[in-house]
Every structure is written in C-alpha cells, then in structure tokens.
Amino acid sequence: MFSLSPAFGIIGFLYAAFTIVMAGLAVYALVLVIVFLRLRIAELKRAAPRKNEPLT
C-alpha cells in the first residue's frame, strides 16, 4: 500500500527535523518582535512630552 505521508525512512526524519527547526525559528522571531516592540513603546513613552508641562 502506498502512503503519501512523509513519515518514512530518512526523508521522514529530515522532514521532521526541518519542521521542528522552522517552528523554533518562528517562535524565536516572534519573541524578538515582542521584546523590541515593548522596548520601543517604552522609549516612545519616555520621549513623549508631559501633558502638564509647558513647551519650552
């Protein structure tokens, strides 16, 4: 019986390893985006002029 599943032999192992690596890179990229966005938002909040202080 012929199966279209990639879970056979060395090709299945390589496919699984590739999928795991790509998923790990996607999670890593998502974490980096969240960290840098949080830093950028904090930086913008510090640089924003205060509402009660007059402009100089």
HUVEN-V29554 format. One record per pair of residues at least 6 apart in sequence whose ideal C-beta (glycine too) atoms are under 7 Angstrom apart, sorted by the first residue. I is the first residue (numbers start at 1). GAP is how many residues later the second one is. D is the distance in Angstrom with one decimal. If there is no record, write none. Layout:
i: <I & I>
gap: <GAP & GAP>
d: <D & D>
This chain:
i: <6 & 6>
gap: <6 & 9>
d: <5.3 & 4.4>
